[in-house]
Amino acid sequence: DSGVAAAAHAMAIQVFQVGGIVLLALSTVSQTVVPNEMVERYDRILKRRVGGRESAKATVNRLMSWGFILGIALGAMQIALLPVIQRSTPIQEVRDAARIPSILASVFQIMNGLVFIGEGVMVGCGSYLQLSLSTVVATTGCLWALRTFPPIYGLSGVWMAFGVFNSLRLAGVYLHQFVNGPLAPKAMAKSGKE
């Protein structure tokens, strides 16, 4: 009723946005780069064939590595900026309430780097149904977590629910990358035999 939780949540969102927007932009990059790389073509400058599934898989691996590295770097930067962001309010009660959610928002950037790029790859590969199903499962898990965690942990429980949401999305990305996507090892082996 005092508005402390709402103000603390707004502060945690500000922390999240420091890195989240950069990582979300990488999703758009992967949506464009991966399908372009999947098309095998002749490069007149290099005077050889470029692209294809192997090249696209290598590109996905690089993008995922960059997402992981940037997630760590941006999360660390957000944690380093917490004292500055904490000064945005003179109310100590809001600062205290925002501390753990802000740390969670920073740590989640590691996951976000992988999830955002992985979902961009899913769009780039045209795996819309799998992406949609993954999102439905993640949303269901998040709704369960929102009913379970906030009564116990308060505002931190809301951010834990976001962690559940992104963990389930990461599981969907993993399945696409390694089990049933067009660039998964099994699909790559099958296309190599054809």
N, C-alpha and C positions, 0 to 999 in steps of 0.2 A: 504493500500500500504506500510505502514511502517513496517509491520510484528508484531506489538504490539498485535493484536488480536490473531494471531497464537501462539505467545509465551505465552500469557495469557491462552489460551486454553490448551496448553501443561502443564502449571502449574496446572490448574484445573484437568486435567486428572491424574496427579501425585497424587493429593489429593484424588481423587476418588479411585485410585488403592490401597491406604493404606488399606482400608477396603473392597473394592469390590472383591478382589481376595479371601479373607477369606470367604466372604459370598457366592461367586460362588462355592467354594469348598463344602459348605454345600448342594448345589443342588445335587452334585454327591452322597453325603452321603444319602440323602433322596431317590434318585433313587434306591439305593441298599437296604437300611434298610426297607422301606415300603413294597415292594413286598415280601421280606423275611418274614416279620411279618404277612403278609396276609395268609400265608400258615399255617394251623393248623397242629400241630405235637406233638408227645409225647417226652417230655424231660426226658431222663433217669436219669439225675442228680437230677432234681426237683421231678421226679416221678409223673408227671402230664402232662396234655395236655396244650400246650402253643400256642400262635399265634392265628390267625383268624382275622376276620374283626373288632371286637371290640378292640382287641389288636393293630391292625394296625391303627385304628382311634386314639387311645390313643397315639400311637407313633407319628402320624402326629401332634396332638395337642402339644406334647412336642417339636417337631422339630420347629413348627411355633412359639412357645413361645421363644425358644432359638434364632430363627432368629430375632424376634422382639427385644429381649434383646441385642443381639450382634449388631444389626443394630444401636440401640441407643448408645451403648458403643463405637462402632467403629466410628460412626458419631461424637460423642463428642470428641473422641481422635483426629480425623482429624481436628476439629475446634481448639483444643488445639495446634496442630502441625502447624497451619497456619503461625504463626510468623516465625517458622523455615523454612518452605517451601518458604515463601516470601523472605527469604534471598538468595534463589538460583539464584536470578538475581539482579544486581545492578541498573537496570533501573526502576525508580519509576513509570513510565507510565505503564509498564507491571505489576508491583505489584498491582497498582490501578485497572487495567482492570481485573486482575485475582481474586480479592477479592470476589465479589458477586458470580461468577461462582463456586469458591472454597467452599463458604458457601452452595450454592445449592447442590453441589456434596456431601457435608457432611450430609446435611439434608436428601438427597435421600437415604442414607444408611439404614434408618429406613424402607423405602419402599422396598429396595433391599433385606433386610433380609427376608421379607415375600414373595416377588416375586420369588427369586431364589429358596427357599425351596419349595414354592408352585408349581413351575414349575417342580422341581425335583419329587415331589409327583405325578404330572400329568404323567410324564414319567414312574415312578414306577408303576402306575396304568394302564399303557397302553393307556392313553387318548391322543393319538398323534393327532387325528383330532381336538379335542377341543383346544389343545395347539397350533396347527398350525393356527386355525381360530383366536384364541386370539392374536397371534403374528401378523397376517395380519391386524386385527382391530387396534392394537397398532401402527403398522407401518404406517397405513393410518392416524391415529391421529397425529403421530409424523411429518409426511410429511406436514400435514395441519399446525401444529404449527410452523414448520420451515419456512413456507411461511409467517406466520402471525407475529410471535414474533420478530425475528431478525431485521426486518426493524424498529421496534419500540424500542426495548431494546438492540440491538447489540448482543455482545457475550453472555450476560446474557439471551437473548431470545433463543439462541441455547440451553443453559442448561435448560431453561424452557420447551423447546420442549422435552428434555430427560425426564423431569418430567411428561409430558403428556404421553410419551411412557410407562414409568413405572407405571403410574396411571392406564392406560388401561390394562396393563398386570396384575396389582393387581386386577382389576375388574374381569378378566378372572380366576384368582386363586380363588377369592371369589365365583364365580359361580360354579367352580369345587368342592370346599370344602363344600358349603352349599346348592347348588341347584341340580346339575345334575351329580356329580361325583359318583363313586362307593362307596365312604365313606361318602357321603352327608347324612344328617339325614333321608331323604325320602327313599333312597336306603338301609340304615341300618335298618330302620323299616320294609321294605319289606322283606329283607333277614332274619330278626328275626322271621317273621311269617312262613317262609318256613321250 
